[in-house]
Amino acid sequence: APNQVITSMALSNDGTTIAWSTEPADGNGVIDIYAGQIDAAQLVYEQPATDCPCFRIFSFMNGTGKKGNTTLLLTDDRGSHEAVQYGLWTLDLTTNSATPQLLLDEDPQQGPLVLPPSGNTLLYSSSEGLAPIPSDQSVPTDVASLTYANSLNLAALDGQSLTMSNTQVVLPEQYNLNNTADYHWVTTPLFTGDGRTLVYVEFSSDAQDPYDRHSAIYTVQLTGSGSHLHTSKPALLATSTARLIELGTWINNSILTFYSDGMLYAMDIKSGAVTALAQTQGYARIVAAQ
């Protein structure tokens, strides 16, 4: 509709159910959330755009039977049309008058990061912040100006009330460091298809102009589930002198694609072998592989 922008979209893992959110481009009007079968989605929640939390869709809950495709996870964009997401709420699609129920408080700056393709182990950050923006344009401004995770935590979403339980700290948050170059920031975390391996990029920035970034790729192994979830210590997979690295998508459980300074690559996370795929004309984000 005129004056409306789509701020989020999610597809269920079985490909049968879709959900999306819209907001008024000028901030005046209502936020709408739609969900349902691909060819029969309908309005399921509406609120004034000025009443935050300003909900957008994070993901469908994974599940079969009664829980399958019937619960949405929502986050707060705080009125921004950019990739901003703080806090986490559930919305029950089986009840016409359902209202979002809080799972993860957004104050301090906590936010969800990713849910695995199967299972409901939530990766989230207990602290997000701004990293220095490189002055040499090596990182696009609309990417560099977003907040980044300063910590990584894993929690199981379980129980009839969909509570968070058994939180595991993968990467602790940092507090009030004297040198900005000592801060670590996390970007583009991904789970393998089986949910047993987490891969993420960790970077730091120089304290002086042009604030060059230095990146490394880490893996974390997950065992068990629910209250018996356990994680290994992060293991270094690779380091790089590239100014910008972002993970893309999986080709299979061991081959991962990523973008790095105008090139697309594939990497075997078991051997560390890297293959160049294509050169781009500028910044590119990998969204899918088939």
Summary of the structure (lengths in Angstrom):
residues: 290
radius of gyration: 19.2
end to end distance: 32.3
largest distance: 54.5
contacts: 895
relative contact order: 0.09
helix: 4%
strand: 50%
